[in-house]
Every structure is written in structure tokens, then in C-alpha cells.
Amino acid sequence: MALTLQTGPFANNVYLHPPASMHELKLCAADYVRMEEMQTLYTKFRNDYAATTANPTPQPPRPDTRPREPRQPRFTKYAPLTVAYSCILDEALQADLPMLL
């Protein structure tokens, strides 16, 4: 039996406290199996929980329904025009460019 046991807490416990009967060995083995399964479940749930909290699913952006104030001009003063508006509009119409106001 000593040659077939893997090293670990169960084998150490069996070597330190040898069971008196096969029934005691089975009970001890069942306890260690339960302990290992609980450790496995604990690490699985911990990893799953950490993965879900670290990367939450992105929510789609909600439309903004707040009323917007009109935008203020970027500058308070602009350079004055050196040509009349009518000349600029005439040139735009002659060049077939879209007229922007």
C-alpha cells in the first residue's frame, strides 16, 4: 500500500497515524476526497466570480434625453471681412459651389 499512495496530505496522515482497519482507512479516504472536492469547487467559484467582476458586460449607451443648451461661439471676436458679402456670394454662385451661410 505504501508504494501506491501518491505523496500528499492523505499519504502523510496514513503514515503518521496508520488505520487499525480497512473501514477506518475508507473513512479517512472519504474525508480527504470531500476536502479535495471542496477545495476544487472553492477555487472554481472564486475564479468564476473574479472573472465576472473584472470584465463586466458592457451596457449599450442610453440615449441622452436631457435638454441641451445652445452652444456658445468658440471665439468672441472674429476677423472682419475685407470684401462685401455680395461679392463672396457672387463668386460662390459663379463657381457652382454649394452656398454656405
TIDO-131837 format. One line per 3 residues: their letters; for each residue x, y, z of N, C-alpha, C, O. Coordinates in Angstrom, 3 decimals. Atoms other than C-alpha are relative to their C-alpha. Layout:
! residues N
A	X/Y/Z/X/Y/Z/X/Y/Z/X/Y/Z; ...
END
This chain:
! residues 101
MAL	0.833/-1.188/0.000/0.000/0.000/0.000/0.872/1.244/0.000/0.489/2.246/-0.603; -0.860/-1.170/-0.091/2.855/2.391/0.725/0.556/0.386/-1.364/0.835/1.561/-1.601; -0.565/-0.318/1.299/4.142/2.140/-2.832/-1.031/0.608/-0.950/-0.644/1.283/-1.903
TLQ	1.025/-0.483/0.921/0.807/3.018/-4.481/-0.569/1.360/0.380/-1.248/1.980/-0.440; 0.539/-1.299/-0.406/-0.053/6.159/-2.494/0.835/1.135/-0.569/2.065/1.094/-0.557; -0.702/-1.183/0.471/0.787/9.491/-4.033/0.372/0.865/1.193/-0.317/0.862/2.213
TGP	-0.400/-0.871/-1.101/2.638/11.958/-1.872/-1.017/1.120/0.146/-1.525/1.648/-0.844; 0.962/-1.051/-0.283/0.376/14.475/-0.229/-0.492/-0.113/1.421/0.029/-0.920/2.191; 0.484/0.009/-1.381/-1.599/15.148/2.942/-0.614/-1.339/0.414/-0.463/-1.759/1.561
FAN	0.618/1.277/-0.357/-3.525/11.856/2.783/1.063/-1.050/0.316/0.966/-1.755/1.321; -1.063/0.989/-0.233/-0.387/9.716/2.476/0.759/0.316/1.281/1.127/-0.591/2.029; -0.686/-0.382/-1.238/1.293/11.698/5.249/-0.819/-0.402/1.223/-0.275/-0.894/2.211
NVY	0.859/0.358/-1.129/-1.703/11.152/7.524/-0.025/-1.518/0.204/-0.013/-1.990/1.341; 0.013/1.467/-0.117/-1.776/7.414/6.764/1.318/-0.497/0.598/1.320/-1.420/1.412; -1.291/0.412/-0.552/1.947/7.109/7.516/0.130/0.379/1.467/0.653/-0.393/2.271
LHP	-0.126/-0.448/-1.393/1.717/9.150/10.731/-0.956/-0.734/0.927/-0.591/-1.102/2.043; 1.021/0.681/-0.823/-1.490/7.524/12.012/-0.560/-1.169/-0.794/-1.601/-1.018/-1.434; 0.484/1.139/0.788/-1.903/4.087/10.444/-1.369/-0.463/0.504/-1.574/-0.588/1.711
PAS	1.331/0.450/-0.407/-5.536/2.921/10.440/0.050/-1.433/0.545/0.867/-2.260/0.138; 0.053/1.330/-0.619/-6.449/-0.086/12.539/-0.734/-0.990/-0.893/-0.463/-2.190/-0.852; 0.751/0.917/0.860/-8.871/-1.486/9.975/-0.203/0.643/-1.372/0.079/1.823/-1.579
MHE	0.277/-0.502/1.339/-9.841/-1.145/6.351/-1.151/1.000/0.026/-1.178/1.935/-0.774; 1.123/-0.919/-0.137/-13.064/0.584/7.425/0.500/1.399/0.387/0.031/2.393/-0.169; -0.552/-1.295/-0.394/-11.068/3.368/9.151/0.743/0.647/-1.176/0.682/1.863/-1.352
LKL	-0.706/-0.519/1.169/-8.928/3.737/6.015/-0.993/0.564/-1.012/-0.753/1.621/-1.595; 1.016/-0.487/0.935/-12.057/4.083/3.858/-0.609/1.301/0.494/-0.836/2.211/-0.304; 0.556/-1.238/-0.552/-13.496/6.737/6.219/0.984/1.154/-0.143/0.596/2.267/-0.499
CAA	-1.030/-1.030/0.129/-10.234/8.660/6.220/0.133/0.443/-1.464/0.248/1.635/-1.750; -0.109/-0.315/1.428/-10.008/8.450/2.410/-1.204/0.809/-0.466/-1.055/1.736/-1.262; 1.204/-0.740/0.382/-13.611/9.658/2.050/0.079/1.448/0.493/-0.343/2.367/-0.210
DYV	-0.155/-1.361/-0.516/-12.837/12.671/4.265/0.945/0.818/-0.884/0.668/1.977/-1.190; -0.945/-0.723/0.844/-9.841/13.607/2.133/-0.554/0.260/-1.394/-0.259/1.295/-1.991; 0.630/-0.214/1.305/-11.816/13.165/-1.086/-0.962/1.182/0.081/-0.969/2.043/-0.799
RME	0.919/-1.127/-0.180/-14.515/15.514/0.242/0.766/1.311/0.132/0.365/2.325/-0.438; -0.796/-1.206/-0.190/-11.854/18.014/1.310/0.572/0.488/-1.342/0.540/1.686/-1.623; -0.551/-0.391/1.300/-10.217/17.989/-2.147/-1.090/0.525/-0.931/-0.860/1.484/-1.667
EMQ	1.103/-0.476/0.833/-13.595/18.372/-3.889/-0.445/1.387/0.430/-0.746/2.230/-0.416; 0.384/-1.321/-0.482/-14.469/21.331/-1.670/1.032/1.049/-0.413/0.665/2.166/-0.778; -1.039/-0.930/0.431/-11.120/22.964/-2.460/-0.120/0.299/-1.493/0.044/1.442/-1.918
TLY	0.152/-0.188/1.439/-11.677/22.427/-6.175/-1.187/0.898/-0.304/-1.078/1.816/-1.117; 1.177/-0.842/0.209/-15.182/23.913/-6.040/0.260/1.430/0.444/-0.159/2.377/-0.220; -0.286/-1.339/-0.508/-13.950/26.838/-3.971/0.852/0.788/-0.996/0.557/1.949/-1.282
TKF	-0.844/-0.718/0.953/-11.212/27.726/-6.442/-0.744/0.270/-1.305/-0.544/1.313/-1.929; 0.772/-0.221/1.229/-13.589/27.279/-9.395/-0.954/1.171/0.167/-1.010/2.051/-0.692; 0.937/-1.099/-0.220/-16.231/29.570/-7.910/0.734/1.319/0.189/0.271/2.360/-0.279
RND	-0.757/-1.231/-0.205/-13.601/32.085/-6.834/0.505/0.538/-1.333/0.436/1.743/-1.578; -0.484/-0.442/1.305/-12.108/32.193/-10.331/-1.141/0.497/-0.881/-0.993/1.494/-1.588; 1.149/-0.444/0.792/-15.534/32.444/-11.964/-0.484/1.358/0.479/-0.797/2.227/-0.335
YAA	0.472/-1.274/-0.537/-16.554/35.268/-9.640/0.978/1.119/-0.334/0.560/2.223/-0.681; -1.000/-1.015/0.311/-13.277/37.126/-10.183/-0.052/0.359/-1.483/0.143/1.519/-1.846; 0.056/-0.273/1.439/-13.642/36.783/-13.955/-1.209/0.857/-0.338/-1.111/1.733/-1.196
TTA	1.192/-0.786/0.320/-17.182/38.201/-13.964/0.089/1.400/0.566/-0.438/2.332/-0.042; -0.094/-1.342/-0.550/-16.353/41.130/-11.708/1.093/0.806/-0.677/1.003/2.032/-0.728; -1.080/-0.732/0.652/-13.153/42.016/-13.556/-0.425/0.495/-1.378/-0.012/1.584/-1.775
NPT	0.440/-0.370/1.338/-14.815/42.137/-17.007/-1.520/0.026/-0.072/-2.124/-0.916/-0.585; 1.451/-0.042/0.088/-18.412/43.250/-16.670/-0.437/0.188/-1.455/0.287/0.774/-2.260; 0.500/-0.128/1.364/-20.509/43.074/-19.805/-0.318/1.462/-0.266/-0.974/2.105/0.553
PQP	0.255/-1.418/0.270/-20.634/46.489/-21.461/-1.472/0.235/-0.298/-2.108/-0.529/-1.024; 1.390/-0.369/0.227/-24.014/48.149/-21.417/-0.079/0.876/-1.247/0.810/1.695/-1.479; 0.128/-0.875/1.171/-25.266/49.741/-24.636/-0.259/1.433/0.469/-0.930/1.643/1.480
PRP	0.205/-1.384/-0.435/-25.210/53.527/-24.449/-1.466/0.393/-0.097/-2.157/0.094/-1.071; 1.387/-0.458/-0.012/-28.506/55.054/-23.494/-0.086/1.358/-0.680/0.844/2.159/-0.584; 0.135/-1.317/0.627/-29.824/57.993/-25.482/-0.117/1.078/1.084/-0.771/0.889/2.110
DTR	0.004/-1.099/-0.953/-29.300/61.283/-23.703/-1.255/0.834/-0.222/-1.411/1.453/-1.274; 1.272/-0.701/0.149/-32.715/62.837/-23.100/0.000/1.357/0.702/-1.028/2.033/0.754; -0.048/-1.298/-0.672/-31.511/65.888/-21.186/-0.100/1.114/-1.022/0.437/0.997/-2.124
PRE	0.043/-1.128/0.944/-32.332/69.206/-22.800/1.382/0.643/-0.110/2.078/0.846/0.886; -1.310/-0.585/0.259/-29.274/70.738/-24.380/-0.120/1.517/-0.130/-1.066/2.033/-0.725; -0.069/-1.446/0.173/-28.359/74.391/-24.120/0.686/0.275/-1.328/1.528/-0.512/-1.762
PRQ	-0.675/-0.300/1.264/-27.344/76.073/-27.364/1.484/0.245/0.245/1.880/0.800/1.270; -1.440/-0.144/-0.142/-23.625/76.041/-27.927/0.403/1.452/-0.150/-0.132/2.185/-0.982; -0.541/-1.348/0.061/-21.753/79.226/-27.337/1.057/0.065/-1.089/1.689/-0.945/-1.398
PRF	-1.053/-0.094/1.010/-19.440/80.571/-30.027/1.361/-0.261/0.617/1.604/0.031/1.788; -1.318/0.348/-0.500/-15.886/79.407/-29.725/0.839/1.240/0.300/1.587/1.275/1.277; -0.741/-1.246/-0.194/-14.437/82.880/-30.061/-0.985/1.146/0.141/-2.094/1.096/-0.391
TKY	0.883/-1.169/-0.166/-15.898/86.216/-29.042/0.210/1.010/-1.111/-0.707/1.765/-1.435; -0.284/-0.940/1.086/-14.221/88.198/-31.830/0.556/-0.769/-1.186/1.385/-1.667/-1.039; -0.491/0.607/1.234/-13.656/87.200/-35.440/0.627/1.099/-0.852/0.327/2.278/-0.669
APL	-0.626/-0.971/0.893/-11.545/88.887/-38.102/-1.061/0.592/-0.922/-1.907/-0.141/-1.435; 1.001/-0.608/0.883/-13.576/91.380/-40.121/0.262/-0.384/-1.457/1.398/-0.642/-1.856; -0.119/0.313/1.420/-14.277/90.653/-43.782/0.536/1.220/-0.736/0.188/2.355/-0.409
TVA	-0.532/-1.109/0.797/-12.364/92.746/-46.306/-0.790/0.181/-1.284/-0.599/1.158/-2.009; 0.821/-0.047/1.208/-14.876/92.014/-49.079/-1.447/-0.064/0.429/-1.765/-0.660/1.458; 1.428/-0.006/-0.318/-18.617/92.551/-49.094/-0.573/-1.413/-0.178/-0.060/-2.216/-0.958
YSC	0.670/1.305/0.089/-20.938/89.555/-48.613/-0.484/-0.288/-1.414/-0.431/-1.430/-1.871; 0.546/0.205/1.342/-22.439/90.097/-52.064/1.071/-0.498/-0.965/0.780/-1.320/-1.834; -1.085/0.469/0.876/-19.057/89.611/-53.768/0.313/-1.471/0.259/0.558/-2.237/-0.673
ILD	-0.280/1.399/-0.351/-18.474/86.358/-51.895/-1.095/-0.897/-0.549/-0.802/-1.959/-1.098; 1.117/0.802/0.514/-21.946/85.065/-52.821/0.034/-0.076/-1.516/-0.256/-1.130/-2.081; -0.085/0.035/1.462/-21.484/86.034/-56.467/1.068/-0.984/-0.460/0.848/-1.751/-1.397
EAL	-1.061/0.932/0.361/-18.199/84.139/-56.632/-0.416/-1.447/0.243/-0.086/-2.330/-0.549; 0.441/1.360/-0.312/-19.775/81.086/-54.992/-0.999/-0.478/-1.041/-0.955/-1.637/-1.454; 0.977/0.403/1.022/-22.647/81.078/-57.481/0.643/-0.226/-1.351/0.233/-1.121/-2.089
QAD	-0.660/0.146/1.284/-20.340/81.505/-60.455/0.845/-1.272/-0.042/0.988/-1.871/-1.107; -0.857/1.182/-0.025/-18.083/78.632/-59.356/-0.801/-1.278/0.234/-0.217/-2.359/0.312; 0.892/1.143/-0.235/-21.097/76.312/-58.774/0.374/-0.730/1.290/0.276/-1.955/1.355
LPM	-0.287/0.573/-1.289/-20.020/75.729/-55.198/-1.229/0.080/0.866/-2.027/1.003/0.707; 1.155/-0.112/-0.886/-22.589/74.986/-52.533/0.142/1.234/0.882/1.219/1.544/1.391; -0.004/-1.238/-0.748/-23.535/78.128/-50.745/-0.181/-0.336/1.488/-1.130/-1.018/1.875
LL	0.060/0.229/-1.434/-22.878/78.041/-47.033/-0.224/1.307/0.700/0.444/2.295/0.397; 0.237/-1.206/-0.790/-24.247/80.583/-44.628/0.383/-0.224/1.427/0.254/0.682/2.250
END
